[in-house]
Amino acid sequence: MKVRRSERLVEMAIYFQQNPNITTPLNYFSEKFQSAKSSISEDLTIIKNSFEENSMGSLVTYAGARGGVQYKPYYETQQLEKEILALQNEINGSERLLPGGYIYTSDLLSDPKWLKRIGKVIASKYITEEIDTIMTIATKGVPIAQAVAYNLNVPFVIVRKSSKVTEGPTVSINYLPRSSSEQVEKMELSKRSLKEGSKILIIDDFLRGGGTVTGLERMAEEFNCEVVDSVVFLEHNSKVSVEHYHSLLRVKSVNEEENTIEVETGNFLSL
């Protein structure tokens, strides 16, 4: 039974949003909806234009025997700026300052609506990059890493301070959590987690000193993997030891008496 165009458009749009960065042959849609390829091509043009007009990304068509169509979710630069500004406004002036100079962001990083937006913001800059795996460290970086991995349609691995017996043999390295800290800590990752030569995108929630990101970079090196970039949600305004990284937001000033902070946009948009 043939399906009307209006129904096809709805089903196809839902399919693409649920399957980002997966190449689907046109035959799949023509057989599913019992429609000619020419009609499916027209449908794809309509959906592509709608996605682009609504800042939802775009559809990319690949020719050839192995060709097909792929949905790439991303924000254009103007929308990226709006999304990061919204995050900035959400944090600015709020009572989020914690002892030790840390910033409370658990409410944002546990909110599905914010996580969806943050994941798409970060993924937007790497949608055309060759990324094989997202790497993060337990625990607060995990939801961000998962959101980015979903948009890029790649797996993510979690480096832990202590391994679980269910993970089998692990690789372990020592690192300094903060550049000014003298306390050496350990991070571990299952030997089965990464394939040699993988291209890694490191994700973390907070950067202060850069010791953790440096440790993650060293962990990737232990697996002979290449770190494409490191991205953090929020960067403290202290001196950092890591050279190459990008942050969505940066702490500009701290008012300890009023327990408030002021943040500004980080260097993420300079990518």
Backbone bond lengths (Angstrom), bond angles and torsions (degrees), N, CA, C in turn:
res aa  C-N    CA-C-N  psi(-1)  N-CA   C-N-CA  omega(-1)  CA-C   N-CA-C  phi
1 M - - - 1.469 - - 1.530 109.60 -
2 K 1.316 117.07 125.48 1.457 121.36 179.70 1.528 110.76 -72.13
3 V 1.322 113.98 149.17 1.462 120.67 -178.04 1.523 108.94 -107.10
4 R 1.317 116.56 139.62 1.457 120.09 178.93 1.521 110.76 -65.64
5 R 1.342 115.46 153.16 1.465 120.32 -177.00 1.520 111.95 -57.51
6 S 1.308 117.74 -42.68 1.469 120.03 -178.75 1.521 111.21 -58.59
7 E 1.333 116.61 -39.22 1.458 120.76 178.92 1.525 111.10 -71.47
8 R 1.336 115.92 -39.15 1.466 120.04 177.58 1.517 110.70 -60.28
9 L 1.313 115.89 -46.43 1.467 120.26 -177.59 1.523 111.08 -58.90
10 V 1.318 116.86 -43.35 1.470 120.61 -179.75 1.519 110.34 -64.49
11 E 1.332 116.33 -48.45 1.465 120.34 -177.50 1.527 111.72 -64.86
12 M 1.318 116.42 -39.74 1.459 120.04 -179.16 1.522 111.01 -68.76
13 A 1.332 116.86 -40.96 1.466 120.34 178.63 1.527 110.79 -62.09
14 I 1.319 116.75 -42.47 1.471 120.79 177.75 1.525 110.30 -64.00
15 Y 1.331 116.43 -42.84 1.467 121.21 179.57 1.533 110.82 -57.06
16 F 1.334 116.66 -48.54 1.455 120.03 -177.50 1.529 111.54 -63.37
17 Q 1.322 117.47 -40.93 1.453 120.11 -179.57 1.528 111.86 -66.89
18 Q 1.311 116.77 -28.24 1.457 120.54 179.12 1.519 112.40 -87.18
19 N 1.337 116.81 -10.27 1.470 120.88 -177.40 1.527 110.70 -134.63
20 P 1.326 118.68 63.08 1.464 120.75 -179.06 1.524 111.76 -67.57
21 N 1.324 115.23 145.97 1.464 122.19 174.94 1.525 114.01 58.01
22 I 1.312 116.37 32.16 1.461 122.14 173.93 1.530 107.78 -118.37
23 T 1.322 116.59 126.09 1.456 120.37 -179.96 1.532 109.71 -80.92
24 T 1.322 116.04 121.74 1.461 122.28 -178.17 1.523 109.67 -115.56
25 P 1.332 118.86 124.06 1.471 120.73 178.81 1.527 111.26 -62.70
26 L 1.318 116.46 146.34 1.461 120.33 177.64 1.528 111.39 -61.87
27 N 1.351 115.80 -28.12 1.461 119.55 178.50 1.522 111.91 -58.61
28 Y 1.333 115.23 -32.23 1.468 119.10 -179.27 1.527 110.67 -58.93
29 F 1.331 115.74 -44.81 1.462 120.23 -178.11 1.534 111.61 -75.12
30 S 1.330 116.79 -40.23 1.471 119.00 -178.51 1.529 110.60 -65.58
31 E 1.326 117.61 -36.42 1.468 120.50 177.89 1.520 111.38 -74.46
32 K 1.329 115.59 -40.53 1.461 120.11 -178.64 1.535 111.14 -62.70
33 F 1.330 115.71 -41.83 1.464 120.09 -175.31 1.534 113.25 -103.46
34 Q 1.359 115.02 1.58 1.478 120.28 -179.78 1.526 110.72 52.68
35 S 1.321 114.28 50.63 1.466 120.88 -178.23 1.526 109.60 -127.41
36 A 1.304 116.04 154.59 1.458 121.17 178.26 1.530 110.31 -68.15
37 K 1.335 115.56 152.20 1.456 119.70 179.69 1.526 111.35 -61.28
38 S 1.318 116.40 -32.63 1.465 119.44 179.23 1.528 110.62 -63.33
39 S 1.344 116.68 -38.95 1.463 120.67 178.02 1.523 110.44 -68.01
40 I 1.342 116.63 -40.32 1.467 120.94 178.40 1.530 110.00 -63.44
41 S 1.326 116.55 -39.66 1.466 120.33 179.01 1.523 111.00 -62.22
42 E 1.319 116.33 -40.02 1.469 120.66 176.90 1.527 110.56 -64.64
43 D 1.347 116.20 -40.28 1.465 120.28 177.21 1.520 110.79 -60.47
44 L 1.324 116.46 -43.45 1.459 121.28 -178.29 1.522 111.19 -62.73
45 T 1.319 116.80 -37.91 1.462 120.68 177.90 1.527 110.68 -63.20
46 I 1.328 116.51 -42.61 1.473 121.12 179.08 1.533 110.32 -63.04
47 I 1.343 116.54 -46.01 1.464 120.66 -178.84 1.527 110.52 -66.25
48 K 1.318 116.49 -41.56 1.462 121.43 178.88 1.524 110.53 -58.34
49 N 1.309 117.38 -48.20 1.459 121.18 179.67 1.528 111.43 -62.95
50 S 1.314 116.61 -39.51 1.463 120.85 179.85 1.523 110.86 -65.80
51 F 1.325 117.03 -44.57 1.464 120.87 178.31 1.527 110.76 -59.33
52 E 1.320 116.65 -45.36 1.459 120.87 -177.39 1.527 111.47 -67.70
53 E 1.322 117.14 -40.86 1.466 120.75 -179.45 1.527 112.07 -66.78
54 N 1.333 116.70 -27.42 1.460 121.00 -177.47 1.524 112.92 -104.35
55 S 1.352 117.02 18.53 1.469 122.73 176.97 1.521 112.30 54.92
56 M 1.322 115.27 40.39 1.459 120.17 -179.96 1.525 112.35 -104.60
57 G 1.330 117.45 -2.61 1.450 121.04 -176.69 1.509 110.45 115.44
58 S 1.338 116.03 -147.98 1.459 119.25 -177.95 1.521 110.03 -158.70
59 L 1.313 116.11 170.97 1.453 122.81 173.43 1.522 108.29 -107.67
60 V 1.322 115.87 138.11 1.465 121.61 177.77 1.519 108.15 -119.42
61 T 1.322 116.04 129.10 1.465 121.23 -178.88 1.519 109.94 -104.69
62 Y 1.331 115.79 133.87 1.463 122.11 179.27 1.527 108.73 -114.46
63 A 1.324 115.61 131.33 1.456 120.92 -179.03 1.526 110.70 -87.30
64 G 1.321 115.60 170.25 1.459 120.70 176.07 1.515 112.66 100.99
65 A 1.349 114.40 177.11 1.461 120.82 -176.95 1.520 111.82 -62.24
66 R 1.329 116.70 -34.81 1.461 121.14 -179.20 1.526 111.44 -98.48
67 G 1.311 115.39 14.35 1.454 119.49 -176.71 1.511 113.05 -76.44
68 G 1.313 114.30 -176.22 1.449 121.23 -178.31 1.513 109.25 162.27
69 V 1.303 116.66 -156.35 1.456 121.75 -179.43 1.520 109.36 -127.87
70 Q 1.320 115.35 145.02 1.462 121.25 -176.32 1.520 109.54 -135.99
71 Y 1.333 115.44 135.39 1.466 121.14 177.07 1.522 109.26 -92.19
72 K 1.332 115.80 124.94 1.457 121.24 178.20 1.529 108.89 -115.16
73 P 1.336 116.97 105.49 1.472 119.73 -179.93 1.528 110.86 -79.48
74 Y 1.313 116.96 124.06 1.466 120.06 178.20 1.521 109.32 -161.30
75 Y 1.328 114.04 163.01 1.455 121.42 173.35 1.519 108.43 -104.36
76 E 1.327 116.70 141.12 1.460 120.45 169.22 1.534 108.11 -71.57
77 T 1.334 116.10 165.77 1.462 121.23 -173.96 1.530 112.67 -54.60
78 Q 1.313 116.92 -43.69 1.463 120.45 -178.64 1.525 111.51 -62.13
79 Q 1.336 116.88 -41.27 1.457 120.65 179.15 1.524 110.78 -72.10
80 L 1.329 116.91 -34.09 1.464 120.66 175.89 1.525 110.57 -58.76
81 E 1.318 115.44 -44.94 1.460 120.42 179.19 1.523 111.15 -61.13
82 K 1.336 117.21 -40.83 1.459 121.40 179.20 1.523 111.35 -64.82
83 E 1.326 116.25 -41.13 1.467 120.43 -178.49 1.521 111.14 -66.56
84 I 1.316 116.57 -43.75 1.466 119.83 179.91 1.526 110.19 -68.59
85 L 1.332 117.72 -36.46 1.458 120.97 176.34 1.534 110.35 -63.40
86 A 1.322 117.69 -37.99 1.464 121.30 178.28 1.523 110.48 -63.22
87 L 1.323 117.02 -40.33 1.465 121.04 176.35 1.520 110.86 -65.36
88 Q 1.316 115.28 -41.84 1.466 120.57 178.59 1.524 111.04 -60.19
89 N 1.323 117.22 -45.26 1.465 121.06 179.72 1.522 112.05 -66.06
90 E 1.323 116.03 -31.32 1.458 120.30 -179.70 1.530 111.51 -68.27
91 I 1.323 116.51 -31.91 1.469 120.90 -176.58 1.518 112.43 -93.81
92 N 1.328 117.38 -36.04 1.464 121.43 -174.77 1.527 112.74 -54.63
93 G 1.332 115.57 131.47 1.450 121.32 174.69 1.502 115.39 75.81
94 S 1.320 117.52 -7.17 1.464 119.93 -177.91 1.524 110.98 -79.17
95 E 1.302 115.61 157.51 1.465 121.34 -178.91 1.522 109.88 -83.85
96 R 1.319 115.01 78.19 1.461 120.90 -174.78 1.521 113.39 -116.72
97 L 1.321 117.46 -1.25 1.462 120.19 -176.67 1.527 110.35 -71.38
98 L 1.334 115.88 128.71 1.458 122.45 179.88 1.527 109.87 -113.28
99 P 1.333 118.32 160.39 1.467 121.01 176.78 1.523 110.96 -55.25
100 G 1.319 115.36 140.32 1.459 120.57 -179.05 1.511 113.66 87.54
101 G 1.340 116.43 3.25 1.457 119.51 177.88 1.510 114.73 85.21
102 Y 1.329 117.59 8.34 1.463 120.19 178.30 1.529 110.23 -80.99
103 I 1.314 115.30 162.40 1.460 121.31 -175.80 1.534 109.13 -118.10
104 Y 1.327 115.44 132.41 1.461 120.29 178.73 1.529 109.63 -78.15
105 T 1.330 115.80 117.17 1.471 120.87 178.31 1.524 111.26 -132.25
106 S 1.330 117.36 9.55 1.466 120.52 -175.22 1.528 112.28 -59.99
107 D 1.342 116.54 -32.37 1.467 118.69 -179.95 1.527 111.16 -65.70
108 L 1.340 117.20 -38.94 1.464 120.40 178.54 1.521 111.27 -71.42
109 L 1.326 115.81 -42.68 1.459 120.52 -174.10 1.520 113.13 -81.62
110 S 1.321 116.61 3.68 1.464 120.73 173.41 1.530 110.80 -117.65
111 D 1.319 115.65 3.55 1.463 121.49 -179.86 1.532 108.84 -96.35
112 P 1.340 118.82 114.69 1.471 120.97 -177.22 1.525 113.91 -55.15
113 K 1.337 116.79 -35.05 1.475 119.23 -178.39 1.526 110.60 -66.23
114 W 1.339 116.84 -45.21 1.456 120.15 179.33 1.530 110.83 -68.70
115 L 1.321 116.64 -41.40 1.466 119.79 -178.91 1.527 111.61 -61.20
116 K 1.326 115.48 -40.11 1.463 119.66 178.70 1.524 110.76 -60.59
117 R 1.325 115.70 -41.83 1.462 120.25 -179.26 1.525 111.14 -71.16
118 I 1.335 117.03 -42.84 1.463 120.92 -179.86 1.526 110.34 -63.37
119 G 1.334 116.08 -43.64 1.461 119.79 179.50 1.513 112.32 -60.57
120 K 1.324 116.57 -40.82 1.458 120.43 -179.43 1.529 110.97 -71.89
121 V 1.339 117.21 -35.79 1.468 120.80 177.42 1.528 109.71 -59.05
122 I 1.322 116.81 -50.88 1.468 120.21 -177.71 1.520 110.75 -66.76
123 A 1.322 116.70 -44.72 1.469 120.34 -178.64 1.525 112.03 -61.99
124 S 1.328 117.25 -28.86 1.468 120.98 -177.17 1.517 112.48 -58.13
125 K 1.323 116.91 -33.69 1.462 120.60 -177.56 1.526 112.73 -81.00
126 Y 1.319 117.34 -12.68 1.468 119.90 -175.23 1.527 111.68 -123.52
127 I 1.336 116.47 13.61 1.453 120.98 -175.21 1.524 111.52 -65.07
128 T 1.330 117.55 -25.77 1.466 120.21 178.93 1.527 111.83 -103.65
129 E 1.330 117.00 0.04 1.461 121.41 178.82 1.528 110.27 -83.80
130 E 1.310 115.74 157.07 1.461 120.62 175.21 1.526 108.18 -88.25
131 I 1.320 116.52 97.71 1.459 123.00 178.94 1.525 108.35 -114.45
132 D 1.322 117.00 126.91 1.466 120.50 -179.85 1.529 112.32 -97.94
133 T 1.335 116.30 -35.17 1.462 120.03 -174.31 1.522 110.45 -150.90
134 I 1.331 115.77 144.45 1.458 122.04 171.00 1.531 107.77 -96.38
135 M 1.317 116.84 134.82 1.464 121.33 177.91 1.517 110.13 -119.06
136 T 1.333 116.41 135.40 1.455 121.44 176.16 1.516 108.80 -144.70
137 I 1.325 115.72 175.15 1.454 120.73 177.60 1.527 108.66 -119.90
138 A 1.319 115.78 143.31 1.461 120.16 179.33 1.531 109.47 -63.51
139 T 1.337 119.35 139.16 1.452 123.41 11.48 1.543 112.32 -125.04
140 K 1.345 117.89 -32.82 1.464 119.59 -170.87 1.526 113.54 -71.56
141 G 1.320 117.11 -18.82 1.456 118.89 177.30 1.514 112.89 -78.24
142 V 1.336 116.63 -14.45 1.464 120.91 -173.71 1.530 112.94 -62.24
143 P 1.343 119.94 -50.07 1.479 118.03 -178.56 1.524 113.37 -62.22
144 I 1.335 117.48 -34.82 1.468 119.16 177.76 1.523 109.79 -67.60
145 A 1.334 116.11 -45.61 1.466 120.57 179.56 1.518 111.23 -59.00
146 Q 1.323 116.30 -41.08 1.456 120.37 179.63 1.525 111.28 -64.26
147 A 1.337 116.55 -40.58 1.467 120.61 179.77 1.525 111.19 -65.93
148 V 1.325 117.12 -39.88 1.465 120.76 178.20 1.523 110.18 -68.36
149 A 1.327 116.07 -43.64 1.463 120.69 -179.64 1.521 111.53 -60.14
150 Y 1.332 116.44 -37.88 1.465 120.23 179.15 1.533 110.74 -62.50
151 N 1.322 116.54 -45.15 1.462 120.35 -178.53 1.521 112.65 -68.48
152 L 1.331 117.09 -32.47 1.463 120.77 179.38 1.530 111.80 -90.56
153 N 1.340 115.82 -9.39 1.465 121.96 -178.55 1.527 111.81 57.00
154 V 1.331 115.66 49.10 1.460 122.00 175.89 1.531 108.02 -131.05
155 P 1.327 118.21 159.05 1.463 120.12 178.24 1.522 111.11 -74.38
156 F 1.337 116.48 163.12 1.463 120.31 172.69 1.524 109.18 -129.57
157 V 1.325 115.01 148.16 1.467 120.79 -179.78 1.518 108.85 -118.74
158 I 1.335 115.33 147.45 1.463 121.62 -177.67 1.518 109.53 -113.58
159 V 1.315 115.96 115.75 1.460 121.74 173.41 1.528 107.27 -81.85
160 R 1.326 116.98 135.00 1.461 121.06 -176.42 1.522 110.99 -120.52
161 K 1.327 114.45 157.97 1.464 119.57 176.32 1.516 111.33 -77.47
162 S 1.313 116.59 -22.61 1.465 121.42 173.04 1.514 107.50 -145.61
163 S 1.317 116.34 132.74 1.455 120.70 -174.28 1.524 111.31 -77.96
164 K 1.337 114.67 160.20 1.458 121.46 175.70 1.525 108.85 -101.07
165 V 1.335 116.35 148.03 1.459 120.40 -177.00 1.521 111.50 -61.37
166 T 1.336 117.13 -27.12 1.463 120.99 -179.23 1.524 113.35 -73.87
167 E 1.336 117.65 -7.59 1.462 120.82 -178.06 1.516 112.70 -91.95
168 G 1.336 117.36 -9.58 1.453 120.32 178.62 1.525 112.25 74.66
169 P 1.346 116.73 -158.54 1.472 120.78 -179.30 1.524 111.31 -59.41
170 T 1.320 116.70 144.61 1.460 121.17 -177.04 1.520 111.97 -129.02
171 V 1.318 114.70 161.52 1.461 122.70 169.06 1.519 106.71 -101.49
172 S 1.324 117.19 132.59 1.463 121.72 -175.85 1.523 110.18 -125.04
173 I 1.331 116.66 136.87 1.462 120.84 174.26 1.522 109.24 -134.79
174 N 1.313 116.24 156.91 1.463 122.22 174.10 1.522 109.47 -97.50
175 Y 1.334 115.70 147.88 1.455 119.75 179.85 1.515 109.86 -153.86
176 L 1.333 115.53 162.44 1.459 122.55 174.99 1.519 108.47 -101.08
177 P 1.340 119.41 114.23 1.455 120.83 -177.80 1.520 113.89 -55.80
178 R 1.345 116.70 -36.10 1.458 121.53 178.08 1.517 108.39 -129.23
179 S 1.312 115.36 148.62 1.462 119.49 -176.56 1.517 112.23 -62.01
180 S 1.351 117.40 -28.40 1.460 120.76 -178.51 1.526 112.31 -93.27
181 S 1.341 116.83 -1.47 1.457 120.30 -176.54 1.521 110.92 -84.88
182 E 1.322 116.18 143.47 1.456 121.38 176.28 1.521 111.11 -102.00
183 Q 1.322 116.95 -2.98 1.450 121.54 -178.79 1.516 110.55 -88.06
184 V 1.319 116.03 115.04 1.458 121.28 -179.97 1.516 109.48 -83.84
185 E 1.334 115.84 132.53 1.459 120.92 176.89 1.522 109.47 -119.89
186 K 1.321 114.75 172.66 1.463 120.69 -175.90 1.520 110.35 -121.04
187 M 1.336 116.24 142.57 1.459 121.50 171.79 1.519 108.54 -128.15
188 E 1.339 115.25 146.67 1.462 120.76 -175.74 1.517 111.21 -134.01
189 L 1.327 114.70 151.01 1.462 120.88 177.17 1.526 108.82 -145.11
190 S 1.318 115.46 136.47 1.457 121.05 179.60 1.529 111.02 -58.69
191 K 1.322 116.80 138.51 1.454 121.61 179.68 1.525 112.23 -62.91
192 R 1.327 116.57 -20.61 1.458 120.37 -178.32 1.528 112.25 -88.64
193 S 1.323 116.56 -2.46 1.465 119.95 -172.20 1.516 113.93 -73.70
194 L 1.326 117.30 -36.29 1.464 120.77 -173.43 1.515 111.54 -125.72
195 K 1.336 114.73 142.64 1.456 120.13 172.86 1.522 109.19 -91.68
196 E 1.303 116.20 140.80 1.462 120.92 179.46 1.531 109.79 -57.73
197 G 1.329 115.76 136.00 1.456 121.02 178.57 1.518 114.47 87.48
198 S 1.337 117.92 0.93 1.461 120.68 -179.62 1.523 111.33 -65.24
199 K 1.320 115.57 149.35 1.466 121.62 176.19 1.533 107.88 -97.26
200 I 1.332 115.52 121.31 1.458 121.89 -167.99 1.534 111.49 -110.58
201 L 1.329 115.35 137.49 1.462 121.99 169.17 1.522 106.98 -112.50
202 I 1.329 116.54 116.69 1.466 122.03 -179.33 1.525 109.63 -87.14
203 I 1.340 115.90 133.76 1.457 122.27 179.51 1.531 108.75 -127.58
204 D 1.336 116.80 134.47 1.462 120.38 174.06 1.525 108.87 -146.54
205 D 1.320 115.73 162.22 1.463 119.11 -175.20 1.520 112.75 -86.14
206 F 1.352 117.69 -34.56 1.460 120.01 -171.57 1.524 110.11 -142.59
207 L 1.312 116.11 136.53 1.462 121.54 178.87 1.518 109.29 -120.13
208 R 1.325 115.16 117.40 1.459 119.86 174.65 1.525 107.60 -142.22
209 G 1.292 115.42 101.28 1.462 120.05 -176.27 1.519 111.92 98.71
210 G 1.319 116.65 -42.85 1.459 120.18 176.56 1.505 115.31 94.18
211 G 1.337 116.95 4.03 1.458 119.49 -177.60 1.513 113.75 -63.24
212 T 1.333 116.92 -39.24 1.462 120.26 -178.86 1.525 111.41 -67.36
213 V 1.333 116.72 -44.65 1.466 119.88 178.87 1.529 110.17 -63.55
214 T 1.323 116.99 -40.12 1.468 120.37 176.59 1.517 110.62 -61.03
215 G 1.342 116.63 -40.76 1.451 120.70 177.57 1.520 111.96 -63.01
216 L 1.332 117.23 -40.95 1.457 121.10 178.02 1.526 111.32 -65.20
217 E 1.317 116.56 -37.55 1.459 120.07 176.74 1.532 110.69 -63.59
218 R 1.326 116.26 -41.46 1.470 120.38 177.38 1.525 111.22 -65.36
219 M 1.331 116.00 -36.64 1.462 119.28 177.97 1.528 110.30 -63.06
220 A 1.334 116.56 -42.33 1.467 119.97 177.44 1.522 110.79 -61.02
221 E 1.321 116.86 -38.85 1.467 121.05 178.54 1.519 111.64 -63.04
222 E 1.339 117.12 -34.49 1.463 121.19 179.12 1.526 111.19 -62.42
223 F 1.313 116.59 -26.82 1.471 121.68 178.66 1.527 111.23 -96.82
224 N 1.337 116.63 8.22 1.466 122.21 -176.51 1.524 111.80 56.24
225 C 1.325 115.18 43.24 1.458 121.67 178.76 1.531 110.31 -107.16
226 E 1.318 115.47 157.98 1.462 121.73 -179.94 1.528 110.19 -102.71
227 V 1.329 116.11 127.10 1.458 120.69 176.29 1.519 108.76 -87.16
228 V 1.325 116.66 113.55 1.458 121.62 -179.93 1.520 110.24 -72.92
229 D 1.338 116.77 -42.19 1.463 121.54 178.93 1.525 108.84 -169.05
230 S 1.321 115.16 167.27 1.463 122.69 174.58 1.526 107.58 -126.91
231 V 1.333 116.67 130.01 1.465 121.79 -177.57 1.522 109.12 -127.46
232 V 1.335 115.77 132.64 1.462 120.87 176.41 1.530 109.05 -120.87
233 F 1.312 114.67 150.01 1.462 120.38 179.31 1.523 110.78 -69.79
234 L 1.345 116.81 -47.53 1.462 121.47 -175.16 1.520 109.81 -137.80
235 E 1.311 115.64 132.15 1.463 122.64 -178.40 1.527 109.85 -111.75
236 H 1.338 116.79 131.78 1.457 120.76 176.30 1.527 109.14 -75.45
237 N 1.322 115.71 158.94 1.469 119.24 -177.50 1.523 112.19 -88.76
238 S 1.318 117.17 32.14 1.458 121.59 177.99 1.525 109.66 -103.53
239 K 1.321 115.98 168.63 1.457 121.00 -179.96 1.528 109.34 -68.27
240 V 1.336 116.41 135.55 1.458 120.16 -178.88 1.520 110.43 -114.60
241 S 1.340 114.88 151.59 1.459 120.40 -177.84 1.520 112.85 -94.18
242 V 1.322 117.84 -18.00 1.456 121.22 -178.57 1.529 109.75 -82.30
243 E 1.324 117.25 140.24 1.466 121.28 -174.41 1.528 112.69 -87.44
244 H 1.325 117.31 -46.89 1.456 120.20 -171.93 1.527 109.71 -113.86
245 Y 1.311 115.86 111.97 1.457 121.81 177.83 1.525 108.25 -162.16
246 H 1.332 114.73 165.35 1.467 120.81 175.05 1.518 108.91 -135.85
247 S 1.320 115.76 142.32 1.461 121.10 -179.45 1.517 110.21 -124.54
248 L 1.340 115.93 142.41 1.459 119.92 176.11 1.521 110.19 -71.95
249 L 1.338 116.28 -43.97 1.462 122.26 -177.79 1.522 109.66 -133.42
250 R 1.341 114.58 155.90 1.464 120.53 179.86 1.524 109.10 -136.19
251 V 1.333 115.95 135.75 1.462 120.52 177.16 1.524 108.62 -70.23
252 K 1.328 115.74 121.66 1.463 120.74 -179.01 1.522 111.15 -91.20
253 S 1.331 117.07 -44.34 1.466 120.57 -179.98 1.523 109.83 -153.49
254 V 1.320 114.77 158.85 1.459 121.92 -178.67 1.521 108.83 -129.32
255 N 1.338 117.24 132.31 1.462 122.78 175.37 1.524 107.71 -113.52
256 E 1.340 116.29 96.53 1.454 120.44 -175.32 1.531 112.16 -69.87
257 E 1.323 117.08 -29.39 1.461 119.54 179.69 1.528 111.45 -66.62
258 E 1.331 116.59 -42.08 1.448 121.00 -179.37 1.530 112.41 -95.21
259 N 1.328 115.38 -1.42 1.464 121.65 178.38 1.533 111.67 58.35
260 T 1.318 115.95 40.65 1.469 120.72 -179.72 1.525 110.49 -126.93
261 I 1.301 115.57 162.16 1.460 121.29 178.34 1.525 109.63 -133.33
262 E 1.316 114.79 160.58 1.467 121.40 173.23 1.517 107.43 -123.61
263 V 1.323 116.46 129.16 1.457 120.27 -179.89 1.522 110.05 -117.75
264 E 1.305 115.02 157.07 1.457 122.63 176.41 1.520 108.59 -131.43
265 T 1.316 116.77 169.72 1.458 119.18 178.82 1.523 109.35 -68.11
266 G 1.335 115.61 142.96 1.450 120.53 177.67 1.521 111.14 -83.60
267 N 1.315 115.67 -158.02 1.465 120.21 -177.05 1.521 112.97 -96.33
268 F 1.335 116.82 13.43 1.465 120.80 -176.55 1.532 112.18 -62.07
269 L 1.321 116.55 -39.53 1.466 120.20 -177.14 1.520 112.59 -71.02
270 S 1.337 117.17 -11.48 1.467 119.74 179.02 1.523 112.00 -81.11
271 L 1.339 116.74 -5.01 1.465 120.67 178.70 1.523 111.71 -59.82
